[in-house]
Amino acid sequence: MKIKQFEYKPLAHYSYAVVSNGEMAIIDPERDPEQYYAFAKANNAKIVAVLETHPHADFVSSHLELQKETGAIIYNSEKLGADYPHQTFDDGDSIKIGNATLEAINTPGHSPDSITIVATENNDTALFTGDTLFIGDVGRPDLREKAGNMQAKREELAKMMYQTITTKFNELPDDAVVYPAHGAGSLCGKNLSDAASSTLGDERRDNWAFKKQSKKEFMDTILDGQPFIPSYFGFNVDVNKIGAENLQPAISKVPFEKESTATDLIIDMRDEASFKKGHLPGSINIQAGSENAKFETWLGSIVEPKEAFTLVIDSEDSKDYMLNRVAKIGYEKQLKKVITLSDENLMKTEQLDVADFKKNPEKYTIVDIRNISEVEDGKFFESAISHPLNQLRDTADDIPTDKPIVVHCAGGYRSAAGSSILERQLKDAKIYDLSDAVNDFK
């Protein structure tokens, strides 16, 4: 049994291929299936199964495209209520992939329809735990109150997770390798490890969820301090329940215009320096300059599902790359067009005099756009007012404009987006981005 872990860093997402004796199964695939086809070809294997541990909230899966292109059977829990061709895969169900056996365990908690997939061959055991068991944590139980086939309150799901952790893994060996669907940086949990895998024995020893504790203690811990829920999460659950359109036909429909212009909602993916030198009025700067930049998360937190927008890119060479990134969260259908800019009719963003700000912070209104949990851990400026970035478009009008406004986050990436939102919405105010100079104040 050969196991390959694929990582998509911006969403801290792991997907998997299991190969045995010429057959291959794919677990929790991302939107672009090409890497799975390449891996199957390299290993002379036929893709025969696609398994979904649950309908994902933070990315759009390619399970339906894989089924259409390869004829593979999709497996998931009956509780999911999937609207695409599939076979149910629940407690006691198993399939053969070559010489390997893949068995389902219902492990509700993150969602009512979550399963863990137990893969065995000879003496090797691997657990594909989806968003149930992470390395050092378990999945958050508060994402399914408003989305999906089965709505469930966070308290009910927290109780389910307690039951799952205390009963569902007991018969499995300590040397079973744990392969989760996410790592550190995902919003599907709050204390995920940087490690990409672990063993069940190590998790029993080190993961807080396996510690001996009462149900109340467990629930208090899992429900406390969870990160915000991006706007697109419920939308992606629903897309994944139906199955997404094939990627390439979907993104090929988006128009592209060189040296063009736009009005209404504009998202500019260029780096902060380029954006501030010249951008279309009203643009919001969500940077995608690196493969690690959390572009998808903030696009789906700032732009509502089905809200139309135009995307500004740095060059035509970036078009396909950026369309792929937009499609990772299923936003390609609301993308009106992709454009590059001319040098005409652009506005500049004035730079903050950091030295003056240091000497006279009282002359400024300081806006902290970090998440609530970050602010609760400590403020950088006592006078700062909290307006989390994911809510800023809705709360901007509550910010006083009698002084120049300085926007800050924790490191500078988010404040580029935050300051551009305020520049768009508070047209008579003077807006400054503290950017990475925030590190001088920590």
C-alpha positions, 0 to 999 in steps of 0.5 A, spaced: 500 500 500 503 506 497 500 513 500 501 519 497 499 526 501 498 532 496 498 539 500 495 545 498 498 550 502 494 556 502 488 552 505 492 548 509 489 542 505 491 535 505 488 530 500 491 523 499 492 517 494 492 510 496 495 505 491 495 498 491 496 492 486 494 497 480 488 500 483 488 507 486 483 511 491 483 518 492 481 521 498 478 528 499 481 531 493 481 538 491 478 542 485 484 541 480 484 533 479 490 534 474 495 532 480 491 525 481 491 523 474 499 524 474 500 520 480 496 515 477 499 515 470 506 515 474 504 509 478 501 505 472 494 505 477 487 506 475 483 510 479 477 506 481 474 510 488 474 517 490 472 518 498 469 524 501 470 524 509 464 529 509 462 535 505 468 540 505 466 547 507 473 551 506 474 548 499 471 545 493 472 538 491 473 535 484 470 528 486 464 529 481 469 531 476 474 525 477 467 520 477 465 523 470 473 523 467 475 516 470 468 512 472 471 511 479 465 510 484 464 516 489 463 513 496 461 517 502 456 517 508 449 516 507 448 521 512 451 526 507 445 526 502 449 527 496 446 529 490 451 526 485 452 518 483 455 515 489 455 509 494 454 510 501 460 508 506 458 507 513 460 503 519 461 496 517 462 498 510 469 496 506 472 496 499 478 493 496 483 497 492 488 492 490 490 488 496 488 494 501 482 494 504 478 501 506 473 501 511 468 506 514 467 508 521 462 514 522 465 519 526 461 525 527 463 531 531 465 536 526 459 535 522 454 529 522 456 526 516 463 525 517 467 518 516 474 516 518 477 511 513 481 505 515 486 503 510 489 496 511 494 492 508 498 486 511 500 489 518 500 497 515 494 501 518 492 508 516 487 513 518 484 518 513 480 522 519 478 528 514 476 534 519 475 529 525 482 528 528 487 533 526 494 532 529 494 536 536 486 537 535 479 535 533 475 539 528 471 545 530 463 543 531 460 550 529 460 550 521 453 546 520 448 550 523 446 554 517 449 549 511 448 542 509 443 537 508 443 536 516 443 542 520 446 541 527 447 545 533 454 546 535 453 543 542 450 537 539 456 536 535 460 537 540 457 532 544 458 527 538 465 529 537 466 527 545 463 520 543 467 519 537 473 521 541 472 516 547 469 510 543 470 510 535 478 509 535 479 504 541 480 498 537 485 501 533 492 500 534 497 505 536 502 504 530 496 506 525 498 513 521 493 518 522 492 522 516 488 529 517 485 533 511 488 539 514 494 542 518 496 548 521 493 555 518 486 551 517 480 555 520 477 548 520 480 547 527 484 552 532 490 549 535 492 544 529 500 542 529 505 543 523 506 536 523 503 533 516 501 526 520 502 522 526 500 516 529 494 514 533 499 512 539 502 519 539 495 523 539 492 518 544 498 521 548 499 528 546 492 531 543 488 534 548 482 531 546 484 524 548 486 526 555 481 523 561 476 529 562 468 529 563 464 531 557 463 538 560 470 539 560 471 536 553 465 541 550 468 547 554 474 546 551 472 545 544 467 550 543 471 556 546 475 560 542 474 557 535 476 562 529 471 566 525 467 562 520 468 565 513 462 567 509 463 562 503 464 556 508 456 554 508 456 555 500 462 550 499 458 545 503 452 546 499 456 546 492 460 539 495 453 536 496 451 537 489 458 536 486 462 542 482 462 543 475 469 540 471 474 545 473 477 547 466 470 548 462 468 553 468 474 557 468 474 558 461 468 561 461 471 567 465 472 573 460 479 576 460 481 583 458 488 587 457 489 594 460 482 594 462 477 598 467 472 596 472 467 599 477 463 596 482 466 590 486 474 590 484 479 585 487 486 586 486 491 581 487 497 584 486 502 585 491 501 591 496 507 596 493 504 595 486 497 596 489 499 602 493 503 605 487 496 605 482 490 602 482 482 602 480 478 607 485 474 602 490 479 596 489 480 591 495 487 589 495 487 581 497 494 579 495 496 573 492 503 574 490 506 567 494 503 560 494 502 561 501 498 567 501 491 566 504 488 569 498 482 564 498 480 564 505 480 572 505 477 572 498 471 568 501 471 572 507 470 579 504 466 577 498 460 574 499 458 567 495 454 569 489 456 577 489 459 579 482 466 582 482 472 583 477 479 581 478 485 585 477 491 581 476 499 583 475 500 580 468 496 576 463 501 570 465 498 570 472 491 569 469 490 561 469 493 561 476 489 566 479 483 563 475 485 556 479 485 559 485 478 563 485 475 556 483 478 553 489 472 556 493 467 555 487 467 563 486 469 562 478 461 563 477 461 570 480 467 572 477 465 578 471 472 578 468 479 578 469 483 584 467 490 587 467 491 595 468 493 600 464 497 606 467 491 611 466 486 613 471 489 610 477 489 612 484 495 612 489 495 610 496 499 615 501 504 612 505 504 613 513 509 617 516 511 612 521 516 616 525 510 621 526 505 615 528 510 613 533 511 620 536 504 622 536 499 616 536 493 620 539 493 624 533 490 617 529 484 613 530 487 606 530 483 600 527 485 593 529 483 588 524 485 582 527 480 576 529 477 577 536 481 571 539 487 575 537 485 581 540 483 578 546 490 575 547 493 582 547 492 589 544 498 592 540 495 599 542 491 601 548 487 606 544 485 601 538 478 599 536 477 592 534 474 591 527 475 584 524 477 584 517 472 579 515 466 584 518 470 590 516 465 591 510 459 591 514 462 595 520 466 601 516 461 606 517 462 605 525 469 608 525 470 615 527 473 619 521 475 626 525 482 623 525 487 620 520 485 612 520 491 607 521 489 600 520 493 594 523 493 587 523 499 582 526 504 582 520 502 586 515 498 582 510 491 583 512 492 590 513 493 591 506 486 589 505 483 592 511 486 599 509 483 598 502 476 597 504 476 603 508 479 607 503 473 604 498 468 606 503 470 612 507 471 616 501 472 623 505 477 620 511 485 619 510 486 612 511 493 609 512 496 602 512 501 600 518 503 594 514 509 590 516 511 596 521 506 593 526 512 589 528 516 595 531 510 595 536 509 588 538 
